[in-house]
Amino acid sequence: MYKKIIMGTVIALLAVGCATQPKKDEPKKLIPKDMNGSTTTTTTSGGTVYANQKNNYLNSCLNGNGQGCRDISTLYELGFGVAKNMQKALYYVEKGCELNHASSCNRAGNFYDYGYAGAVNKEKAASYYMKGCELNSGIACNNIGNAYMNGKGVVKNLALSETYLQKSLQLNYTSAYNNLGFLFQMKGDDVKAEKYYVKGSNLKDATACSNLAYLYID
């Protein structure tokens, strides 16, 4: 009877998700269908970007506003009201990071992490994630935590990985629950792994649900 209950739980968890690796952090975005000025898209930093506001965003960026740099980068990244240009998108998001805009730093890290504007550079990605985390971006802390967990762009260090993932949670980035679960599973501490997977599952993180299911199977 006990085995039937456990297997029932595992099947339910597997139905929610199936990945077993730490959750990738490429931000989701809406791709606009219409290129006129009334079309909007939500940026990763929580603002709404308008296609007909390019000049305003550019002037804001040039006047030292990191959010303006982040917004014009988004226009170039999506080809939203302008010709799509990933090199320009990277240029402006890096400029935003130079102006200590946390979301810009994280997005610059994404560009180098996944090679959106050319070659992959894990070292640069980690550097931008680190700065974003220092500026209190929860997702950037999660990303640098994953970098230390996997030794991508930095020397593998599970202690530092835990430190940054815990900071990510403090900054309300809840996907870090799954990644902490994965970290403790790597360390062989299945009790703590279960604890974090359960918390992630309760927040409807499909990856945490899957990892919890596989933990029970193992």
N, CA and C atoms as a LAMMPS dump frame, in Angstrom:
ITEM: TIMESTEP
0
ITEM: NUMBER OF ATOMS
654
ITEM: BOX BOUNDS ff ff ff
-5.0000000000000000e+02 5.0000000000000000e+02
-5.0000000000000000e+02 5.0000000000000000e+02
-5.0000000000000000e+02 5.0000000000000000e+02
ITEM: ATOMS id mol type element x y z
1 1 1 N 0.837 -1.213 0
2 1 2 C 0 0 0
3 1 3 C 0.864 1.251 0
4 2 1 N 1.901 1.268 0.829
5 2 2 C 2.81 2.422 0.92
6 2 3 C 3.487 2.679 -0.416
7 3 1 N 3.934 1.579 -1.083
8 3 2 C 4.593 1.739 -2.371
9 3 3 C 3.643 2.318 -3.406
10 4 1 N 2.364 1.934 -3.348
11 4 2 C 1.386 2.45 -4.288
12 4 3 C 1.201 3.948 -4.111
13 5 1 N 1.205 4.402 -2.856
14 5 2 C 1.054 5.839 -2.574
15 5 3 C 2.234 6.619 -3.121
16 6 1 N 3.456 6.133 -2.872
17 6 2 C 4.656 6.799 -3.358
18 6 3 C 4.66 6.872 -4.876
19 7 1 N 4.342 5.756 -5.548
20 7 2 C 4.356 5.748 -7.003
21 7 3 C 3.292 6.659 -7.569
22 8 1 N 2.156 6.744 -6.882
23 8 2 C 1.114 7.664 -7.317
24 8 3 C 1.6 9.096 -7.258
25 9 1 N 2.341 9.438 -6.185
26 9 2 C 2.903 10.786 -6.051
27 9 3 C 3.912 11.069 -7.145
28 10 1 N 4.765 10.093 -7.433
29 10 2 C 5.781 10.257 -8.464
30 10 3 C 5.142 10.488 -9.821
31 11 1 N 4.113 9.707 -10.152
32 11 2 C 3.447 9.857 -11.453
33 11 3 C 2.825 11.231 -11.571
34 12 1 N 2.233 11.712 -10.476
35 12 2 C 1.622 13.046 -10.499
36 12 3 C 2.661 14.124 -10.72
37 13 1 N 3.809 13.985 -10.073
38 13 2 C 4.876 14.975 -10.231
39 13 3 C 5.448 14.95 -11.635
40 14 1 N 5.626 13.759 -12.191
41 14 2 C 6.174 13.65 -13.536
42 14 3 C 5.235 14.226 -14.576
43 15 1 N 3.958 14.217 -14.279
44 15 2 C 2.983 14.772 -15.215
45 15 3 C 3.147 16.272 -15.361
46 16 1 N 3.741 16.915 -14.355
47 16 2 C 3.888 18.37 -14.376
48 16 3 C 5.088 18.802 -15.205
49 17 1 N 6.19 18.084 -15.147
50 17 2 C 7.396 18.488 -15.881
51 17 3 C 8.365 17.338 -15.976
52 18 1 N 9.392 17.477 -16.87
53 18 2 C 10.261 16.32 -17.076
54 18 3 C 11.737 16.659 -17.107
55 19 1 N 12.156 17.924 -16.978
56 19 2 C 13.579 18.265 -17.04
57 19 3 C 14.268 17.89 -15.743
58 20 1 N 15.56 17.547 -15.842
59 20 2 C 16.307 17.189 -14.647
60 20 3 C 17.5 18.094 -14.405
61 21 1 N 17.698 19.072 -15.233
62 21 2 C 18.809 19.995 -15.057
63 21 3 C 18.308 21.29 -14.443
64 22 1 N 19.215 22.096 -13.851
65 22 2 C 18.776 23.397 -13.332
66 22 3 C 18.079 24.2 -14.416
67 23 1 N 17.072 24.915 -14.02
68 23 2 C 16.234 25.65 -14.955
69 23 3 C 17.028 26.733 -15.676
70 24 1 N 16.943 26.764 -17.001
71 24 2 C 17.621 27.824 -17.746
72 24 3 C 16.901 29.14 -17.514
73 25 1 N 17.643 30.205 -17.626
74 25 2 C 17.134 31.487 -17.168
75 25 3 C 16.936 32.494 -18.278
76 26 1 N 16.836 31.995 -19.479
77 26 2 C 16.571 32.933 -20.56
78 26 3 C 15.197 33.548 -20.342
79 27 1 N 15.12 34.858 -20.188
80 27 2 C 13.828 35.481 -19.895
81 27 3 C 12.821 35.283 -21.013
82 28 1 N 11.572 35.096 -20.61
83 28 2 C 10.505 34.976 -21.585
84 28 3 C 10.084 36.37 -22.049
85 29 1 N 9.646 36.463 -23.298
86 29 2 C 9.183 37.745 -23.799
87 29 3 C 8.11 37.51 -24.855
88 30 1 N 7.241 38.47 -25.008
89 30 2 C 6.213 38.393 -26.024
90 30 3 C 6.758 38.959 -27.324
91 31 1 N 6.632 38.213 -28.408
92 31 2 C 7.074 38.693 -29.706
93 31 3 C 5.92 39.464 -30.338
94 32 1 N 6.107 40.742 -30.629
95 32 2 C 5.003 41.547 -31.161
96 32 3 C 4.588 41.096 -32.561
97 33 1 N 3.301 41.063 -32.826
98 33 2 C 2.791 40.708 -34.146
99 33 3 C 2.686 41.946 -35.033
100 34 1 N 2.55 43.092 -34.425
101 34 2 C 2.313 44.336 -35.151
102 34 3 C 3.437 45.308 -34.819
103 35 1 N 3.977 45.969 -35.809
104 35 2 C 5.103 46.855 -35.586
105 35 3 C 4.698 48.324 -35.467
106 36 1 N 3.417 48.603 -35.271
107 36 2 C 3.039 49.998 -35.127
108 36 3 C 3.232 50.465 -33.693
109 37 1 N 3.064 51.768 -33.499
110 37 2 C 3.391 52.36 -32.208
111 37 3 C 2.514 51.912 -31.062
112 38 1 N 1.363 51.321 -31.35
113 38 2 C 0.473 50.928 -30.263
114 38 3 C 0.824 49.557 -29.693
115 39 1 N 1.668 48.813 -30.401
116 39 2 C 2.036 47.479 -29.936
117 39 3 C 3.022 47.575 -28.78
118 40 1 N 2.867 46.754 -27.767
119 40 2 C 3.759 46.771 -26.609
120 40 3 C 4.326 45.393 -26.36
121 41 1 N 5.398 45.356 -25.621
122 41 2 C 5.97 44.092 -25.172
123 41 3 C 6.501 44.289 -23.769
124 42 1 N 6.462 43.261 -22.958
125 42 2 C 6.93 43.372 -21.584
126 42 3 C 8.404 43.026 -21.497
127 43 1 N 9.188 43.911 -20.922
128 43 2 C 10.618 43.66 -20.781
129 43 3 C 10.881 42.816 -19.545
130 44 1 N 12.097 42.273 -19.469
131 44 2 C 12.467 41.464 -18.317
132 44 3 C 12.59 42.299 -17.056
133 45 1 N 12.708 43.62 -17.202
134 45 2 C 12.808 44.47 -16.011
135 45 3 C 11.453 45.018 -15.581
136 46 1 N 10.396 44.481 -16.17
137 46 2 C 9.058 44.783 -15.68
138 46 3 C 8.388 45.982 -16.291
139 47 1 N 9.014 46.662 -17.254
140 47 2 C 8.397 47.828 -17.86
141 47 3 C 7.702 47.479 -19.16
142 48 1 N 6.989 48.434 -19.721
143 48 2 C 6.331 48.256 -21.007
144 48 3 C 7.037 49.118 -22.039
145 49 1 N 7.41 48.511 -23.161
146 49 2 C 8.198 49.197 -24.173
147 49 3 C 7.32 49.466 -25.393
148 50 1 N 7.365 50.686 -25.893
149 50 2 C 6.574 51.092 -27.044
150 50 3 C 7.48 51.283 -28.258
151 51 1 N 7.032 50.786 -29.397
152 51 2 C 7.85 50.856 -30.609
153 51 3 C 8.112 52.285 -31.053
154 52 1 N 7.19 53.198 -30.758
155 52 2 C 7.351 54.569 -31.247
156 52 3 C 8.093 55.466 -30.261
157 53 1 N 8.707 54.868 -29.25
158 53 2 C 9.416 55.653 -28.24
159 53 3 C 10.928 55.512 -28.336
160 54 1 N 11.427 55.041 -29.484
161 54 2 C 12.858 54.792 -29.638
162 54 3 C 13.696 56.013 -29.261
163 55 1 N 13.34 57.182 -29.803
164 55 2 C 14.151 58.381 -29.547
165 55 3 C 14.158 58.756 -28.071
166 56 1 N 13.016 58.585 -27.412
167 56 2 C 12.957 58.878 -25.977
168 56 3 C 13.845 57.93 -25.181
169 57 1 N 13.807 56.639 -25.535
170 57 2 C 14.655 55.67 -24.836
171 57 3 C 16.13 55.974 -25.081
172 58 1 N 16.452 56.328 -26.332
173 58 2 C 17.838 56.626 -26.665
174 58 3 C 18.337 57.848 -25.891
175 59 1 N 17.535 58.9 -25.868
176 59 2 C 17.933 60.105 -25.129
177 59 3 C 18.079 59.809 -23.637
178 60 1 N 17.171 58.998 -23.116
179 60 2 C 17.246 58.623 -21.702
180 60 3 C 18.536 57.873 -21.413
181 61 1 N 18.887 56.941 -22.306
182 61 2 C 20.115 56.154 -22.155
183 61 3 C 21.339 57.059 -22.204
184 62 1 N 21.364 57.941 -23.193
185 62 2 C 22.517 58.831 -23.357
186 62 3 C 22.652 59.816 -22.204
187 63 1 N 21.534 60.061 -21.507
188 63 2 C 21.561 60.961 -20.346
189 63 3 C 21.828 60.215 -19.037
190 64 1 N 22.238 58.944 -19.147
191 64 2 C 22.669 58.212 -17.958
192 64 3 C 21.615 57.389 -17.265
193 65 1 N 20.505 57.103 -17.946
194 65 2 C 19.44 56.288 -17.353
195 65 3 C 19.563 54.858 -17.865
196 66 1 N 19.931 53.942 -16.987
197 66 2 C 20.134 52.55 -17.379
198 66 3 C 18.883 51.887 -17.912
199 67 1 N 17.728 52.242 -17.384
200 67 2 C 16.478 51.655 -17.875
201 67 3 C 16.232 52.031 -19.332
202 68 1 N 16.577 53.269 -19.699
203 68 2 C 16.444 53.677 -21.093
204 68 3 C 17.305 52.822 -22.008
205 69 1 N 18.519 52.5 -21.561
206 69 2 C 19.405 51.625 -22.337
207 69 3 C 18.804 50.228 -22.453
208 70 1 N 18.236 49.76 -21.362
209 70 2 C 17.608 48.429 -21.368
210 70 3 C 16.448 48.395 -22.348
211 71 1 N 15.668 49.472 -22.384
212 71 2 C 14.485 49.507 -23.242
213 71 3 C 14.856 49.575 -24.721
214 72 1 N 15.838 50.404 -25.069
215 72 2 C 16.205 50.482 -26.488
216 72 3 C 16.892 49.193 -26.927
217 73 1 N 17.601 48.549 -26.007
218 73 2 C 18.177 47.239 -26.314
219 73 3 C 17.078 46.249 -26.674
220 74 1 N 15.977 46.293 -25.94
221 74 2 C 14.856 45.396 -26.21
222 74 3 C 14.285 45.634 -27.605
223 75 1 N 14.186 46.902 -28.019
224 75 2 C 13.681 47.206 -29.363
225 75 3 C 14.552 46.549 -30.428
226 76 1 N 15.875 46.7 -30.284
227 76 2 C 16.786 46.112 -31.272
228 76 3 C 16.793 44.584 -31.195
229 77 1 N 16.647 44.056 -30.011
230 77 2 C 16.659 42.596 -29.857
231 77 3 C 15.471 41.956 -30.547
232 78 1 N 14.304 42.587 -30.455
233 78 2 C 13.091 42.014 -31.02
234 78 3 C 12.785 42.518 -32.424
235 79 1 N 13.526 43.511 -32.912
236 79 2 C 13.169 44.131 -34.173
237 79 3 C 11.84 44.831 -34.043
238 80 1 N 11.683 45.548 -32.949
239 80 2 C 10.396 46.111 -32.555
240 80 3 C 10.38 47.609 -32.842
241 81 1 N 9.833 47.995 -34.024
242 81 2 C 9.847 49.391 -34.42
243 81 3 C 11.16 49.823 -35.042
244 82 1 N 12.147 48.944 -35.057
245 82 2 C 13.461 49.186 -35.674
246 82 3 C 13.896 47.885 -36.337
247 83 1 N 14.913 47.959 -37.182
248 83 2 C 15.466 46.739 -37.762
249 83 3 C 16.158 45.931 -36.663
250 84 1 N 15.882 44.651 -36.629
251 84 2 C 16.506 43.799 -35.607
252 84 3 C 18.014 43.822 -35.759
253 85 1 N 18.714 44.043 -34.624
254 85 2 C 20.168 44.132 -34.66
255 85 3 C 20.703 43.697 -33.297
256 86 1 N 21.173 42.464 -33.218
257 86 2 C 21.595 41.912 -31.938
258 86 3 C 22.873 42.567 -31.421
259 87 1 N 23.728 43.044 -32.316
260 87 2 C 24.935 43.739 -31.875
261 87 3 C 24.575 45.054 -31.183
262 88 1 N 23.625 45.8 -31.756
263 88 2 C 23.182 47.024 -31.108
264 88 3 C 22.458 46.718 -29.8
265 89 1 N 21.685 45.644 -29.803
266 89 2 C 20.995 45.248 -28.57
267 89 3 C 22.009 44.986 -27.458
268 90 1 N 23.082 44.278 -27.795
269 90 2 C 24.122 44.001 -26.808
270 90 3 C 24.82 45.283 -26.374
271 91 1 N 25.125 46.163 -27.339
272 91 2 C 25.808 47.415 -27.012
273 91 3 C 25.022 48.197 -25.96
274 92 1 N 23.716 48.33 -26.161
275 92 2 C 22.927 49.156 -25.244
276 92 3 C 22.687 48.466 -23.902
277 93 1 N 22.592 47.149 -23.903
278 93 2 C 22.387 46.479 -22.623
279 93 3 C 23.679 46.497 -21.802
280 94 1 N 24.824 46.466 -22.474
281 94 2 C 26.102 46.619 -21.764
282 94 3 C 26.237 48.036 -21.209
283 95 1 N 25.793 49.004 -21.997
284 95 2 C 25.837 50.387 -21.523
285 95 3 C 24.937 50.551 -20.304
286 96 1 N 23.772 49.903 -20.338
287 96 2 C 22.878 49.941 -19.179
288 96 3 C 23.533 49.364 -17.945
289 97 1 N 24.291 48.286 -18.129
290 97 2 C 24.997 47.683 -17.003
291 97 3 C 26.077 48.621 -16.473
292 98 1 N 26.774 49.321 -17.375
293 98 2 C 27.777 50.294 -16.951
294 98 3 C 27.155 51.384 -16.074
295 99 1 N 25.851 51.626 -16.314
296 99 2 C 25.121 52.627 -15.532
297 99 3 C 24.482 52.012 -14.288
298 100 1 N 24.926 50.788 -13.954
299 100 2 C 24.485 50.087 -12.736
300 100 3 C 22.998 49.76 -12.733
301 101 1 N 22.492 49.39 -13.919
302 101 2 C 21.119 48.92 -14.036
303 101 3 C 21.144 47.397 -13.97
304 102 1 N 20.572 46.837 -12.911
305 102 2 C 20.733 45.409 -12.607
306 102 3 C 20.204 44.501 -13.71
307 103 1 N 19.016 44.809 -14.227
308 103 2 C 18.432 43.965 -15.271
309 103 3 C 19.286 43.983 -16.533
310 104 1 N 19.893 45.118 -16.847
311 104 2 C 20.781 45.2 -18.006
312 104 3 C 21.989 44.282 -17.826
313 105 1 N 22.531 44.24 -16.629
314 105 2 C 23.685 43.366 -16.366
315 105 3 C 23.309 41.903 -16.577
316 106 1 N 22.149 41.514 -16.057
317 106 2 C 21.732 40.126 -16.234
318 106 3 C 21.519 39.797 -17.698
319 107 1 N 20.88 40.733 -18.43
320 107 2 C 20.61 40.47 -19.843
321 107 3 C 21.902 40.426 -20.647
322 108 1 N 22.873 41.26 -20.315
323 108 2 C 24.175 41.192 -20.978
324 108 3 C 24.799 39.82 -20.731
325 109 1 N 24.646 39.326 -19.513
326 109 2 C 25.124 37.977 -19.216
327 109 3 C 24.461 36.935 -20.087
328 110 1 N 23.13 37.071 -20.298
329 110 2 C 22.412 36.143 -21.18
330 110 3 C 23 36.161 -22.592
331 111 1 N 23.296 37.369 -23.094
332 111 2 C 23.832 37.492 -24.453
333 111 3 C 25.118 36.684 -24.606
334 112 1 N 26.013 36.79 -23.628
335 112 2 C 27.276 36.063 -23.716
336 112 3 C 27.117 34.59 -23.352
337 113 1 N 26.187 34.293 -22.468
338 113 2 C 25.963 32.917 -22.048
339 113 3 C 25.453 32.06 -23.202
340 114 1 N 24.543 32.625 -23.992
341 114 2 C 23.901 31.86 -25.07
342 114 3 C 24.36 32.277 -26.462
343 115 1 N 25.267 33.245 -26.572
344 115 2 C 25.79 33.648 -27.861
345 115 3 C 24.782 34.347 -28.751
346 116 1 N 23.906 35.14 -28.169
347 116 2 C 22.861 35.798 -28.95
348 116 3 C 23.414 36.769 -29.992
349 117 1 N 24.552 37.375 -29.713
350 117 2 C 25.107 38.365 -30.638
351 117 3 C 26.427 37.9 -31.245
352 118 1 N 26.695 36.608 -31.17
353 118 2 C 27.949 36.092 -31.701
354 118 3 C 28.44 34.911 -30.883
355 119 1 N 29.724 34.899 -30.596
356 119 2 C 30.324 33.767 -29.897
357 119 3 C 29.895 33.711 -28.429
358 120 1 N 29.782 32.511 -27.909
359 120 2 C 29.531 32.298 -26.484
360 120 3 C 30.791 32.657 -25.698
361 121 1 N 30.604 33.35 -24.585
362 121 2 C 31.732 33.692 -23.715
363 121 3 C 31.268 33.543 -22.266
364 122 1 N 31.494 32.375 -21.697
365 122 2 C 30.991 32.073 -20.359
366 122 3 C 31.639 32.946 -19.286
367 123 1 N 32.905 33.346 -19.501
368 123 2 C 33.575 34.191 -18.513
369 123 3 C 32.912 35.569 -18.441
370 124 1 N 32.632 36.148 -19.61
371 124 2 C 31.95 37.442 -19.622
372 124 3 C 30.541 37.314 -19.049
373 125 1 N 29.871 36.233 -19.385
374 125 2 C 28.527 36.009 -18.866
375 125 3 C 28.546 36.007 -17.345
376 126 1 N 29.487 35.255 -16.775
377 126 2 C 29.579 35.171 -15.316
378 126 3 C 29.875 36.531 -14.701
379 127 1 N 30.732 37.302 -15.37
380 127 2 C 31.069 38.626 -14.859
381 127 3 C 29.85 39.538 -14.809
382 128 1 N 29.042 39.498 -15.849
383 128 2 C 27.83 40.318 -15.86
384 128 3 C 26.803 39.816 -14.849
385 129 1 N 26.672 38.51 -14.723
386 129 2 C 25.748 37.97 -13.717
387 129 3 C 26.177 38.403 -12.316
388 130 1 N 27.474 38.369 -12.069
389 130 2 C 27.984 38.754 -10.754
390 130 3 C 27.629 40.214 -10.452
391 131 1 N 27.864 41.092 -11.427
392 131 2 C 27.547 42.501 -11.187
393 131 3 C 26.048 42.692 -10.981
394 132 1 N 25.245 41.994 -11.777
395 132 2 C 23.795 42.086 -11.608
396 132 3 C 23.358 41.639 -10.232
397 133 1 N 23.982 40.576 -9.736
398 133 2 C 23.666 40.086 -8.394
399 133 3 C 24.073 41.109 -7.342
400 134 1 N 25.244 41.711 -7.52
401 134 2 C 25.688 42.747 -6.577
402 134 3 C 24.73 43.934 -6.551
403 135 1 N 24.028 44.138 -7.681
404 135 2 C 23.026 45.21 -7.766
405 135 3 C 21.632 44.72 -7.378
406 136 1 N 21.595 43.508 -6.798
407 136 2 C 20.366 42.938 -6.224
408 136 3 C 19.322 42.508 -7.249
409 137 1 N 19.804 41.924 -8.349
410 137 2 C 18.912 41.237 -9.276
411 137 3 C 18.816 39.776 -8.868
412 138 1 N 17.621 39.329 -8.516
413 138 2 C 17.448 37.945 -8.078
414 138 3 C 17.804 36.943 -9.152
415 139 1 N 17.411 37.221 -10.401
416 139 2 C 17.705 36.279 -11.477
417 139 3 C 19.2 36.239 -11.774
418 140 1 N 19.886 37.377 -11.639
419 140 2 C 21.34 37.392 -11.845
420 140 3 C 22.035 36.574 -10.764
421 141 1 N 21.561 36.673 -9.513
422 141 2 C 22.137 35.847 -8.434
423 141 3 C 21.919 34.377 -8.721
424 142 1 N 20.744 34.033 -9.221
425 142 2 C 20.465 32.654 -9.597
426 142 3 C 21.427 32.2 -10.692
427 143 1 N 21.656 33.067 -11.668
428 143 2 C 22.517 32.688 -12.792
429 143 3 C 23.975 32.528 -12.392
430 144 1 N 24.478 33.404 -11.522
431 144 2 C 25.862 33.241 -11.088
432 144 3 C 25.971 32.037 -10.15
433 145 1 N 24.904 31.768 -9.406
434 145 2 C 24.878 30.561 -8.583
435 145 3 C 24.972 29.312 -9.436
436 146 1 N 24.233 29.283 -10.542
437 146 2 C 24.312 28.142 -11.459
438 146 3 C 25.682 28.041 -12.108
439 147 1 N 26.285 29.203 -12.405
440 147 2 C 27.619 29.19 -13.003
441 147 3 C 28.624 28.524 -12.063
442 148 1 N 28.557 28.86 -10.777
443 148 2 C 29.461 28.228 -9.8
444 148 3 C 29.112 26.753 -9.595
445 149 1 N 27.839 26.405 -9.705
446 149 2 C 27.452 25.009 -9.554
447 149 3 C 28.037 24.14 -10.656
448 150 1 N 28.067 24.687 -11.873
449 150 2 C 28.483 23.902 -13.034
450 150 3 C 29.89 24.221 -13.528
451 151 1 N 30.564 25.202 -12.906
452 151 2 C 31.899 25.578 -13.344
453 151 3 C 31.903 26.186 -14.731
454 152 1 N 30.901 27.026 -15.024
455 152 2 C 30.783 27.66 -16.338
456 152 3 C 31.203 29.131 -16.242
457 153 1 N 32.409 29.43 -16.732
458 153 2 C 32.923 30.793 -16.7
459 153 3 C 33.613 31.153 -15.402
460 154 1 N 33.51 30.289 -14.416
461 154 2 C 34.162 30.463 -13.114
462 154 3 C 34.632 29.087 -12.648
463 155 1 N 35.488 29.078 -11.649
464 155 2 C 35.915 27.798 -11.075
465 155 3 C 34.754 27.22 -10.26
466 156 1 N 34.457 25.955 -10.501
467 156 2 C 33.343 25.306 -9.807
468 156 3 C 33.511 25.411 -8.297
469 157 1 N 32.462 25.893 -7.625
470 157 2 C 32.526 26.09 -6.182
471 157 3 C 31.113 25.967 -5.627
472 158 1 N 30.796 24.82 -5.038
473 158 2 C 29.435 24.568 -4.587
474 158 3 C 29.043 25.441 -3.397
475 159 1 N 30.02 25.824 -2.58
476 159 2 C 29.725 26.7 -1.443
477 159 3 C 29.276 28.076 -1.929
478 160 1 N 30.013 28.622 -2.914
479 160 2 C 29.625 29.913 -3.475
480 160 3 C 28.303 29.81 -4.223
481 161 1 N 28.103 28.68 -4.891
482 161 2 C 26.834 28.466 -5.579
483 161 3 C 25.672 28.573 -4.604
484 162 1 N 25.79 27.92 -3.466
485 162 2 C 24.725 27.989 -2.466
486 162 3 C 24.523 29.413 -1.96
487 163 1 N 25.62 30.121 -1.726
488 163 2 C 25.524 31.503 -1.237
489 163 3 C 24.708 32.371 -2.188
490 164 1 N 25.005 32.274 -3.485
491 164 2 C 24.312 33.13 -4.453
492 164 3 C 22.869 32.667 -4.69
493 165 1 N 22.642 31.365 -4.661
494 165 2 C 21.269 30.886 -4.825
495 165 3 C 20.401 31.281 -3.633
496 166 1 N 20.974 31.261 -2.437
497 166 2 C 20.231 31.707 -1.26
498 166 3 C 19.918 33.204 -1.364
499 167 1 N 20.869 33.99 -1.87
500 167 2 C 20.604 35.419 -2.055
501 167 3 C 19.498 35.621 -3.08
502 168 1 N 19.495 34.793 -4.106
503 168 2 C 18.44 34.869 -5.112
504 168 3 C 17.067 34.678 -4.483
505 169 1 N 16.967 33.722 -3.577
506 169 2 C 15.7 33.51 -2.866
507 169 3 C 15.33 34.721 -2.021
508 170 1 N 16.318 35.296 -1.359
509 170 2 C 16.061 36.488 -0.547
510 170 3 C 15.525 37.637 -1.396
511 171 1 N 15.894 37.624 -2.681
512 171 2 C 15.424 38.655 -3.613
513 171 3 C 14.178 38.208 -4.37
514 172 1 N 13.557 37.127 -3.856
515 172 2 C 12.25 36.658 -4.347
516 172 3 C 12.287 36.053 -5.748
517 173 1 N 13.432 35.505 -6.147
518 173 2 C 13.478 34.765 -7.405
519 173 3 C 13.265 33.285 -7.082
520 174 1 N 12.039 32.813 -7.228
521 174 2 C 11.648 31.521 -6.668
522 174 3 C 12.176 30.315 -7.441
523 175 1 N 12.635 30.497 -8.68
524 175 2 C 13.218 29.365 -9.403
525 175 3 C 14.482 28.853 -8.722
526 176 1 N 15.052 29.654 -7.846
527 176 2 C 16.25 29.227 -7.119
528 176 3 C 15.953 28.046 -6.195
529 177 1 N 14.689 27.838 -5.812
530 177 2 C 14.362 26.661 -4.994
531 177 3 C 14.749 25.39 -5.742
532 178 1 N 14.39 25.292 -7.012
533 178 2 C 14.733 24.112 -7.787
534 178 3 C 16.244 23.945 -7.887
535 179 1 N 16.942 25.045 -8.142
536 179 2 C 18.382 24.942 -8.337
537 179 3 C 19.113 24.6 -7.046
538 180 1 N 18.595 25.069 -5.917
539 180 2 C 19.169 24.656 -4.63
540 180 3 C 18.914 23.167 -4.393
541 181 1 N 17.743 22.7 -4.786
542 181 2 C 17.47 21.27 -4.681
543 181 3 C 18.462 20.463 -5.489
544 182 1 N 18.719 20.919 -6.701
545 182 2 C 19.674 20.232 -7.565
546 182 3 C 21.071 20.262 -6.965
547 183 1 N 21.44 21.417 -6.383
548 183 2 C 22.753 21.563 -5.76
549 183 3 C 22.929 20.564 -4.623
550 184 1 N 21.92 20.465 -3.747
551 184 2 C 22.053 19.54 -2.616
552 184 3 C 22.001 18.09 -3.071
553 185 1 N 21.301 17.819 -4.159
554 185 2 C 21.328 16.467 -4.705
555 185 3 C 22.729 16.134 -5.203
556 186 1 N 23.404 17.12 -5.821
557 186 2 C 24.798 16.924 -6.244
558 186 3 C 25.696 16.622 -5.043
559 187 1 N 25.39 17.276 -3.921
560 187 2 C 26.191 17.076 -2.713
561 187 3 C 25.866 15.762 -2.004
562 188 1 N 24.831 15.072 -2.456
563 188 2 C 24.428 13.824 -1.822
564 188 3 C 23.517 14.006 -0.627
565 189 1 N 22.965 15.203 -0.441
566 189 2 C 22.059 15.481 0.673
567 189 3 C 20.621 15.492 0.146
568 190 1 N 20.046 14.291 0.041
569 190 2 C 18.709 14.177 -0.538
570 190 3 C 17.628 14.768 0.354
571 191 1 N 17.863 14.843 1.644
572 191 2 C 16.867 15.424 2.555
573 191 3 C 16.691 16.909 2.253
574 192 1 N 17.811 17.632 2.138
575 192 2 C 17.728 19.052 1.804
576 192 3 C 17.244 19.248 0.369
577 193 1 N 17.672 18.362 -0.525
578 193 2 C 17.211 18.46 -1.915
579 193 3 C 15.693 18.361 -1.96
580 194 1 N 15.151 17.394 -1.231
581 194 2 C 13.691 17.225 -1.203
582 194 3 C 13.014 18.487 -0.672
583 195 1 N 13.567 19.067 0.377
584 195 2 C 13 20.269 0.984
585 195 3 C 12.847 21.391 -0.045
586 196 1 N 13.897 21.637 -0.826
587 196 2 C 13.844 22.735 -1.793
588 196 3 C 12.977 22.388 -3
589 197 1 N 13.03 21.129 -3.444
590 197 2 C 12.154 20.733 -4.547
591 197 3 C 10.679 20.877 -4.161
592 198 1 N 10.353 20.498 -2.935
593 198 2 C 8.965 20.612 -2.474
594 198 3 C 8.533 22.074 -2.482
595 199 1 N 9.398 22.956 -2.006
596 199 2 C 9.043 24.378 -1.995
597 199 3 C 8.831 24.898 -3.409
598 200 1 N 9.714 24.486 -4.316
599 200 2 C 9.537 24.893 -5.706
600 200 3 C 8.266 24.32 -6.306
601 201 1 N 7.977 23.067 -6.003
602 201 2 C 6.763 22.421 -6.515
603 201 3 C 5.512 23.123 -6.008
604 202 1 N 5.538 23.522 -4.744
605 202 2 C 4.382 24.223 -4.174
606 202 3 C 4.134 25.559 -4.862
607 203 1 N 5.188 26.105 -5.491
608 203 2 C 5.058 27.358 -6.241
609 203 3 C 4.813 27.088 -7.725
610 204 1 N 4.501 25.83 -8.051
611 204 2 C 4.136 25.414 -9.411
612 204 3 C 5.29 25.537 -10.402
613 205 1 N 6.501 25.265 -9.917
614 205 2 C 7.673 25.202 -10.797
615 205 3 C 7.738 23.779 -11.363
616 206 1 N 7.476 23.642 -12.662
617 206 2 C 7.396 22.316 -13.277
618 206 3 C 8.708 21.553 -13.174
619 207 1 N 9.843 22.256 -13.282
620 207 2 C 11.137 21.584 -13.198
621 207 3 C 11.365 21.021 -11.801
622 208 1 N 10.982 21.781 -10.789
623 208 2 C 11.105 21.295 -9.414
624 208 3 C 10.225 20.074 -9.201
625 209 1 N 9.025 20.073 -9.784
626 209 2 C 8.14 18.912 -9.672
627 209 3 C 8.781 17.671 -10.272
628 210 1 N 9.357 17.83 -11.458
629 210 2 C 10.004 16.701 -12.12
630 210 3 C 11.188 16.183 -11.312
631 211 1 N 12.017 17.114 -10.843
632 211 2 C 13.196 16.703 -10.098
633 211 3 C 12.822 16.016 -8.795
634 212 1 N 11.755 16.478 -8.172
635 212 2 C 11.269 15.825 -6.952
636 212 3 C 10.812 14.414 -7.256
637 213 1 N 10.108 14.256 -8.376
638 213 2 C 9.646 12.92 -8.764
639 213 3 C 10.814 11.975 -8.987
640 214 1 N 11.817 12.433 -9.716
641 214 2 C 12.98 11.574 -9.973
642 214 3 C 13.766 11.294 -8.695
643 215 1 N 13.754 12.251 -7.78
644 215 2 C 14.406 12.007 -6.49
645 215 3 C 13.719 10.863 -5.757
646 216 1 N 12.399 10.832 -5.774
647 216 2 C 11.652 9.743 -5.148
648 216 3 C 11.911 8.405 -5.85
649 217 1 N 12.015 8.456 -7.176
650 217 2 C 12.303 7.227 -7.918
651 217 3 C 13.67 6.679 -7.521
652 218 1 N 14.656 7.579 -7.422
653 218 2 C 16.011 7.153 -7.049
654 218 3 C 16.061 6.643 -5.628
